[in-house]
Structure formats: C-alpha cells, structure tokens
Amino acid sequence: MLCRGKADNAFHGLLEIDPDILPELVGTYQVQPDLDECEFVIEVIWQYRGRSIIPFLGEALMDPEERVWKQALDGLVAFATPAALDALRSARTRKLQTERKTEEFREWLEEGTGVGRGRAPRLTRD
C-alpha cells in the first residue's frame, strides 16, 4: 500500500510518462491483488484522458470492488463523450451481490450521468 506522499509523487510521475505506458498499467490492474493499488492505477489510467481507454474503464466498472468501479465511473464521467455514456448505459443492467447494492450502483450511475433524472447528460465530441 502506498502512503499518501509517495502515492502523490507516483501519481504525478506516472502522468508525466509517455502514454505508451497505458497497456502496462492496464496489465498491472488486471493482476494487482491490492485494492488501494487497483484504485490508484485506474485513476492514473483515466487521468491520461486517452479515449482508447474507455472500453477498459467500462470493464473496470464491472469490478466487484466498490472503490474500483467508482474510480472507473469517475473516469467515464470525466470523458463525457458518447462512447463513455454508452459504457455507462451498458452498466445499468449490472446485478450486484444484493438488491440494495444493485440499487446503489444504479444511483451512482444516475448521479454521474444525469441519465434517468429527466435531463440529458452533457457530452463532448468523440
């Protein structure tokens, strides 16, 4: 687990590296057993703002760990593109361990996108 100061340094250091590192970061997420580091890696990945990672964030949105899928949700909401919105809409059918957790997940999706609240989400161009 990274302490706060080291995490901040690592975070900013990774963002300064060439985006060619993204596949390696995705691979790190896929094999990382530490929840703090998974959450950290997903945030670094989406902060690159490369639209090519939207499908990855859509997959991470299905992660069973709440902190992980919330980080993926933050990333998709930050993109605010039709592709990101499609990934968010696709996740609405997700079922979690309990009915309550499923409802909470859907509430987070609605909060992040505005979908389901009678208003259209703000989008940027893909």
MDTraj code that builds the backbone (N, CA, C; nanometers):
import mdtraj as md
import numpy as np

residues = "MET LEU CYS ARG GLY LYS ALA ASP ASN ALA PHE HIS GLY LEU LEU GLU ILE ASP PRO ASP ILE LEU PRO GLU LEU VAL GLY THR TYR GLN VAL GLN PRO ASP LEU ASP GLU CYS GLU PHE VAL ILE GLU VAL ILE TRP GLN TYR ARG GLY ARG SER ILE ILE PRO PHE LEU GLY GLU ALA LEU MET ASP PRO GLU GLU ARG VAL TRP LYS GLN ALA LEU ASP GLY LEU VAL ALA PHE ALA THR PRO ALA ALA LEU ASP ALA LEU ARG SER ALA ARG THR ARG LYS LEU GLN THR GLU ARG LYS THR GLU GLU PHE ARG GLU TRP LEU GLU GLU GLY THR GLY VAL GLY ARG GLY ARG ALA PRO ARG LEU THR ARG ASP".split()
xyz = np.array([
    [0.0842, -0.1176, 0.0000],
    [0.0000, 0.0000, 0.0000],
    [0.0890, 0.1243, 0.0000],
    [0.0488, 0.2224, -0.0772],
    [0.1263, 0.3461, -0.0884],
    [0.0834, 0.4458, 0.0178],
    [0.1816, 0.5091, 0.0857],
    [0.1437, 0.6159, 0.1778],
    [0.1103, 0.7399, 0.0948],
    [0.0389, 0.8340, 0.1539],
    [-0.0162, 0.9484, 0.0803],
    [0.0893, 1.0277, 0.0030],
    [0.2001, 1.0641, 0.0642],
    [0.3025, 1.1425, -0.0054],
    [0.3640, 1.0667, -0.1210],
    [0.3947, 0.9399, -0.0982],
    [0.4520, 0.8579, -0.2048],
    [0.3502, 0.8343, -0.3158],
    [0.2233, 0.8193, -0.2773],
    [0.1184, 0.7995, -0.3781],
    [0.1058, 0.9227, -0.4674],
    [0.1092, 1.0411, -0.4075],
    [0.1006, 1.1643, -0.4865],
    [0.2183, 1.1764, -0.5827],
    [0.3374, 1.1473, -0.5333],
    [0.4563, 1.1529, -0.6194],
    [0.4469, 1.0512, -0.7323],
    [0.4049, 0.9295, -0.6985],
    [0.3918, 0.8249, -0.8005],
    [0.2858, 0.8629, -0.9028],
    [0.1746, 0.9165, -0.8545],
    [0.0645, 0.9566, -0.9420],
    [0.1122, 1.0589, -1.0452],
    [0.1734, 1.1659, -0.9987],
    [0.2179, 1.2717, -1.0895],
    [0.3341, 1.2243, -1.1768],
    [0.4191, 1.1401, -1.1211],
    [0.5288, 1.0846, -1.2007],
    [0.4776, 0.9989, -1.3152],
    [0.3764, 0.9161, -1.2878],
    [0.3200, 0.8313, -1.3933],
    [0.2506, 0.9135, -1.5008],
    [0.1872, 1.0224, -1.4613],
    [0.1194, 1.1064, -1.5599],
    [0.2176, 1.1776, -1.6525],
    [0.3415, 1.1926, -1.6086],
    [0.4418, 1.2587, -1.6914],
    [0.5088, 1.1624, -1.7896],
    [0.4851, 1.0341, -1.7727],
    [0.5429, 0.9338, -1.8624],
    [0.4606, 0.9287, -1.9909],
    [0.5220, 0.8876, -2.0968],
    [0.4558, 0.8742, -2.2264],
    [0.3319, 0.7848, -2.2151],
    [0.2236, 0.8205, -2.2830],
    [0.1016, 0.7393, -2.2788],
    [0.1201, 0.5957, -2.3295],
    [0.2336, 0.5672, -2.3905],
    [0.2601, 0.4299, -2.4343],
    [0.2626, 0.3331, -2.3163],
    [0.2676, 0.3864, -2.1948],
    [0.2690, 0.3017, -2.0751],
    [0.1297, 0.2474, -2.0412],
    [0.0258, 0.3001, -2.1048],
    [-0.1110, 0.2604, -2.0700],
    [-0.1352, 0.1095, -2.0742],
    [-0.0921, 0.0376, -2.1784],
    [-0.1150, -0.1078, -2.1766],
    [-0.0499, -0.1768, -2.0564],
    [0.0657, -0.1294, -2.0170],
    [0.1328, -0.1867, -1.8999],
    [0.0533, -0.1562, -1.7720],
    [-0.0012, -0.0366, -1.7621],
    [-0.0824, -0.0015, -1.6456],
    [-0.2106, -0.0858, -1.6410],
    [-0.2721, -0.1069, -1.7562],
    [-0.3909, -0.1930, -1.7621],
    [-0.3544, -0.3336, -1.7153],
    [-0.2403, -0.3834, -1.7596],
    [-0.1935, -0.5148, -1.7163],
    [-0.1697, -0.5198, -1.5667],
    [-0.1190, -0.4122, -1.5105],
    [-0.0955, -0.4054, -1.3662],
    [-0.2278, -0.4159, -1.2917],
    [-0.3278, -0.3447, -1.3387],
    [-0.4606, -0.3518, -1.2756],
    [-0.5133, -0.4953, -1.2781],
    [-0.4958, -0.5628, -1.3901],
    [-0.5533, -0.6959, -1.4065],
    [-0.4922, -0.8007, -1.3143],
    [-0.3696, -0.7786, -1.2678],
    [-0.3049, -0.8774, -1.1805],
    [-0.2823, -0.8256, -1.0381],
    [-0.3225, -0.7042, -1.0100],
    [-0.2941, -0.6425, -0.8804],
    [-0.3939, -0.6886, -0.7748],
    [-0.3471, -0.7567, -0.6699],
    [-0.4393, -0.8008, -0.5652],
    [-0.4713, -0.6921, -0.4618],
    [-0.3902, -0.5873, -0.4535],
    [-0.4093, -0.4835, -0.3531],
    [-0.5136, -0.3823, -0.3992],
    [-0.6211, -0.3686, -0.3222],
    [-0.7314, -0.2807, -0.3584],
    [-0.6877, -0.1350, -0.3730],
    [-0.6051, -0.0851, -0.2818],
    [-0.5577, 0.0530, -0.2906],
    [-0.4827, 0.0773, -0.4212],
    [-0.3999, -0.0182, -0.4588],
    [-0.3209, -0.0019, -0.5806],
    [-0.4064, -0.0170, -0.7060],
    [-0.5078, -0.1028, -0.7022],
    [-0.6001, -0.1131, -0.8164],
    [-0.6716, 0.0193, -0.8390],
    [-0.7227, 0.0744, -0.7323],
    [-0.7920, 0.2030, -0.7398],
    [-0.6972, 0.3116, -0.7924],
    [-0.5759, 0.3122, -0.7423],
    [-0.4734, 0.4083, -0.7827],
    [-0.4435, 0.3963, -0.9320],
    [-0.4222, 0.2740, -0.9792],
    [-0.3869, 0.2510, -1.1199],
    [-0.5007, 0.2953, -1.2114],
    [-0.6240, 0.2670, -1.1740],
    [-0.7368, 0.3091, -1.2580],
    [-0.7433, 0.4607, -1.2667],
    [-0.7205, 0.5291, -1.1560],
    [-0.7223, 0.6751, -1.1615],
    [-0.6116, 0.7282, -1.2521],
    [-0.4936, 0.6726, -1.2414],
    [-0.3832, 0.7162, -1.3275],
    [-0.4215, 0.6940, -1.4740],
    [-0.4775, 0.5771, -1.5036],
    [-0.5137, 0.5451, -1.6420],
    [-0.6132, 0.6461, -1.6965],
    [-0.7200, 0.6754, -1.6228],
    [-0.8190, 0.7664, -1.6801],
    [-0.7713, 0.9105, -1.6831],
    [-0.6777, 0.9459, -1.5965],
    [-0.6258, 1.0822, -1.5987],
    [-0.5445, 1.1113, -1.7254],
    [-0.5008, 1.0076, -1.7944],
    [-0.4346, 1.0295, -1.9230],
    [-0.5323, 1.0860, -2.0263],
    [-0.6596, 1.0645, -2.0050],
    [-0.7667, 1.1169, -2.0913],
    [-0.7591, 1.0661, -2.2348],
    [-0.6992, 0.9509, -2.2543],
    [-0.6962, 0.8910, -2.3875],
    [-0.8242, 0.8139, -2.4134],
    [-0.8948, 0.8500, -2.5146],
    [-1.0248, 0.7878, -2.5428],
    [-1.0146, 0.6374, -2.5677],
    [-0.8961, 0.5910, -2.5991],
    [-0.8790, 0.4476, -2.6242],
    [-0.8985, 0.3644, -2.4974],
    [-0.8976, 0.4270, -2.3816],
    [-0.9129, 0.3506, -2.2577],
    [-1.0585, 0.3432, -2.2108],
    [-1.1493, 0.4029, -2.2845],
    [-1.2910, 0.3974, -2.2467],
    [-1.3402, 0.2519, -2.2352],
    [-1.3085, 0.1624, -2.3288],
    [-1.3527, 0.0228, -2.3108],
    [-1.2961, -0.0408, -2.1836],
    [-1.1715, -0.0112, -2.1517],
    [-1.1130, -0.0625, -2.0279],
    [-1.1900, -0.0118, -1.9068],
    [-1.2236, 0.1167, -1.9053],
    [-1.2991, 0.1719, -1.7932],
    [-1.4371, 0.1075, -1.7836],
    [-1.4966, 0.0765, -1.8989],
    [-1.6245, 0.0060, -1.8993],
    [-1.6124, -0.1309, -1.8333],
    [-1.5010, -0.1989, -1.8581],
    [-1.4769, -0.3287, -1.7940],
    [-1.4519, -0.3105, -1.6441],
    [-1.3725, -0.2113, -1.6068],
    [-1.3431, -0.1869, -1.4655],
    [-1.4697, -0.1470, -1.3892],
    [-1.5655, -0.0904, -1.4592],
    [-1.6927, -0.0545, -1.3981],
    [-1.7656, -0.1796, -1.3481],
    [-1.7294, -0.2954, -1.3997],
    [-1.7909, -0.4217, -1.3588],
    [-1.7129, -0.4912, -1.2465],
    [-1.6063, -0.4295, -1.1994],
    [-1.5268, -0.4878, -1.0922],
    [-1.6137, -0.5028, -0.9667],
    [-1.5979, -0.6130, -0.8934],
    [-1.6805, -0.6316, -0.7735],
    [-1.6471, -0.5360, -0.6580],
    [-1.5290, -0.4780, -0.6604],
    [-1.4887, -0.3866, -0.5533],
    [-1.5451, -0.2468, -0.5779],
    [-1.6194, -0.1970, -0.4818],
    [-1.6856, -0.0667, -0.4961],
    [-1.5879, 0.0469, -0.5250],
    [-1.4758, 0.0502, -0.4552],
    [-1.3798, 0.1588, -0.4765],
    [-1.3245, 0.1560, -0.6184],
    [-1.3113, 0.0381, -0.6743],
    [-1.2584, 0.0241, -0.8102],
    [-1.3617, 0.0715, -0.9113],
    [-1.4868, 0.0223, -0.9019],
    [-1.5847, 0.0646, -1.0010],
    [-1.6193, 0.2129, -0.9877],
    [-1.6096, 0.2674, -0.8661],
    [-1.6341, 0.4118, -0.8521],
    [-1.5248, 0.4927, -0.9216],
    [-1.4024, 0.4444, -0.9168],
    [-1.2929, 0.5133, -0.9860],
    [-1.3140, 0.5060, -1.1377],
    [-1.3583, 0.3904, -1.1870],
    [-1.3881, 0.3761, -1.3300],
    [-1.5043, 0.4679, -1.3687],
    [-1.6036, 0.4762, -1.2829],
    [-1.7175, 0.5648, -1.3070],
    [-1.6707, 0.7100, -1.3161],
    [-1.5856, 0.7514, -1.2235],
    [-1.5317, 0.8876, -1.2276],
    [-1.4633, 0.9149, -1.3614],
    [-1.3860, 0.8182, -1.4070],
    [-1.3158, 0.8349, -1.5340],
    [-1.4109, 0.8478, -1.6507],
    [-1.5116, 0.7624, -1.6564],
    [-1.6079, 0.7676, -1.7672],
    [-1.6867, 0.8982, -1.7651],
    [-1.7243, 0.9427, -1.6480],
    [-1.7975, 1.0697, -1.6358],
    [-1.7086, 1.1858, -1.6799],
    [-1.5809, 1.1800, -1.6472],
    [-1.4885, 1.2867, -1.6866],
    [-1.4761, 1.2970, -1.8383],
    [-1.4860, 1.1853, -1.9072],
    [-1.4781, 1.1890, -2.0538],
    [-1.5992, 1.2580, -2.1142],
    [-1.7174, 1.2304, -2.0620],
    [-1.8410, 1.2942, -2.1099],
    [-1.8546, 1.2890, -2.2612],
    [-1.8257, 1.1741, -2.3192],
    [-1.8391, 1.1540, -2.4634],
    [-1.9484, 1.0509, -2.4893],
    [-1.9986, 1.0441, -2.6114],
    [-2.0974, 0.9402, -2.6416],
    [-2.0466, 0.7988, -2.6110],
    [-1.9207, 0.7699, -2.6387],
    [-1.8659, 0.6363, -2.6110],
    [-1.8653, 0.6085, -2.4602],
    [-1.8280, 0.7061, -2.3806],
    [-1.8280, 0.6890, -2.2353],
    [-1.9707, 0.6715, -2.1847],
    [-2.0621, 0.7498, -2.2380],
    [-2.2019, 0.7377, -2.1978],
    [-2.2569, 0.6004, -2.2350],
    [-2.2194, 0.5478, -2.3504],
    [-2.2617, 0.4123, -2.3896],
    [-2.2124, 0.3089, -2.2888],
    [-2.0876, 0.3237, -2.2443],
    [-2.0327, 0.2306, -2.1446],
    [-2.1122, 0.2406, -2.0141],
    [-2.1474, 0.3618, -1.9755],
    [-2.2251, 0.3814, -1.8535],
    [-2.3659, 0.3244, -1.8675],
    [-2.4267, 0.3464, -1.9817],
    [-2.5607, 0.2909, -2.0053],
    [-2.5591, 0.1388, -2.0041],
    [-2.4562, 0.0804, -2.0622],
    [-2.4452, -0.0660, -2.0639],
    [-2.4375, -0.1237, -1.9228],
    [-2.3810, -0.0489, -1.8317],
    [-2.3633, -0.0972, -1.6948],
    [-2.4930, -0.0940, -1.6139],
    [-2.5949, -0.0274, -1.6641],
    [-2.7193, -0.0164, -1.5872],
    [-2.7851, -0.1510, -1.5608],
    [-2.7553, -0.2505, -1.6420],
    [-2.8168, -0.3824, -1.6228],
    [-2.7372, -0.4703, -1.5267],
    [-2.6276, -0.4183, -1.4761],
    [-2.5417, -0.4959, -1.3859],
    [-2.6157, -0.5330, -1.2575],
    [-2.5972, -0.6569, -1.2162],
    [-2.6530, -0.7054, -1.0899],
    [-2.5377, -0.7291, -0.9930],
    [-2.5503, -0.6758, -0.8729],
    [-2.4500, -0.6968, -0.7696],
    [-2.4985, -0.8040, -0.6713],
    [-2.4228, -0.8222, -0.5639],
    [-2.4498, -0.9297, -0.4692],
    [-2.5890, -0.9216, -0.4064],
    [-2.6376, -0.8009, -0.3830],
    [-2.7701, -0.7836, -0.3227],
    [-2.8492, -0.6811, -0.4027],
    [-2.9791, -0.6841, -0.3812],
    [-3.0676, -0.5866, -0.4467],
    [-3.0294, -0.4442, -0.4063],
    [-2.9968, -0.4249, -0.2784],
    [-2.9593, -0.2924, -0.2290],
    [-2.8311, -0.2421, -0.2961],
    [-2.7303, -0.3281, -0.3074],
    [-2.6048, -0.2881, -0.3729],
    [-2.6289, -0.2561, -0.5201],
    [-2.7164, -0.3317, -0.5840],
    [-2.7513, -0.3041, -0.7239],
    [-2.8174, -0.1677, -0.7357],
    [-2.9079, -0.1374, -0.6450],
    [-2.9757, -0.0078, -0.6458],
    [-2.8768, 0.1059, -0.6209],
    [-2.7851, 0.0877, -0.5272],
    [-2.6834, 0.1902, -0.5002],
    [-2.5960, 0.2140, -0.6234],
    [-2.5596, 0.1064, -0.6912],
    [-2.4797, 0.1177, -0.8141],
    [-2.5537, 0.2013, -0.9173],
    [-2.6797, 0.1721, -0.9373],
    [-2.7596, 0.2479, -1.0355],
    [-2.7737, 0.3942, -0.9944],
    [-2.7857, 0.4194, -0.8652],
    [-2.7926, 0.5583, -0.8181],
    [-2.6625, 0.6325, -0.8494],
    [-2.5487, 0.5653, -0.8318],
    [-2.4200, 0.6266, -0.8659],
    [-2.4135, 0.6565, -1.0153],
    [-2.4629, 0.5634, -1.0974],
    [-2.4639, 0.5876, -1.2424],
    [-2.5495, 0.7084, -1.2763],
    [-2.6669, 0.7155, -1.2174],
    [-2.7560, 0.8291, -1.2434],
    [-2.6948, 0.9603, -1.1963],
    [-2.6322, 0.9570, -1.0800],
    [-2.5683, 1.0777, -1.0273],
    [-2.4566, 1.1257, -1.1196],
    [-2.3795, 1.0310, -1.1688],
    [-2.2658, 1.0659, -1.2536],
    [-2.3034, 1.1118, -1.3934],
    [-2.4165, 1.0633, -1.4422],
    [-2.4505, 1.0918, -1.5816],
    [-2.5724, 1.1803, -1.6004],
    [-2.6589, 1.1849, -1.5003],
    [-2.7844, 1.2569, -1.5167],
    [-2.8886, 1.1738, -1.5879],
    [-2.8502, 1.0563, -1.6346],
    [-2.9438, 0.9686, -1.7047],
    [-3.0441, 0.9154, -1.6035],
    [-3.1707, 0.9187, -1.6403],
    [-3.2733, 0.8685, -1.5511],
    [-3.3322, 0.9759, -1.4616],
    [-3.2869, 1.0973, -1.4767],
    [-3.3386, 1.2062, -1.3931],
    [-3.4095, 1.3131, -1.4754],
    [-3.4499, 1.2756, -1.5946],
    [-3.5241, 1.3699, -1.6767],
    [-3.4394, 1.4755, -1.7440],
    [-3.3091, 1.4558, -1.7459],
    [-3.2236, 1.5533, -1.8146],
    [-3.1197, 1.4783, -1.8962],
    [-3.0790, 1.5403, -2.0012],
    [-2.9780, 1.4791, -2.0874],
    [-2.8396, 1.5086, -2.0317],
    [-2.7481, 1.4125, -2.0411],
    [-2.6120, 1.4380, -1.9936],
    [-2.5386, 1.5340, -2.0848],
    [-2.4429, 1.6057, -2.0296],
    [-2.3582, 1.6926, -2.1106],
    [-2.2496, 1.6078, -2.1740],
    [-2.2375, 1.6209, -2.3031],
    [-2.1391, 1.5408, -2.3746],
    [-2.0414, 1.6303, -2.4496],
    [-1.9231, 1.5762, -2.4686],
    [-1.8268, 1.6398, -2.5569],
    [-1.8180, 1.5526, -2.6807],
    [-1.7543, 1.5996, -2.7819],
    [-1.7430, 1.5205, -2.9052],
    [-1.6417, 1.4097, -2.8890],
    [-1.6710, 1.2956, -2.9501],
    [-1.5759, 1.1832, -2.9522],
    [-1.4606, 1.2123, -3.0427],
])
top = md.Topology()
chain = top.add_chain()
for i, resn in enumerate(residues, 1):
    res = top.add_residue(resn, chain, resSeq=i)
    for name in ("N", "CA", "C"):
        top.add_atom(name, md.element.get_by_symbol(name[0]), res)
traj = md.Trajectory(xyz[None], top)
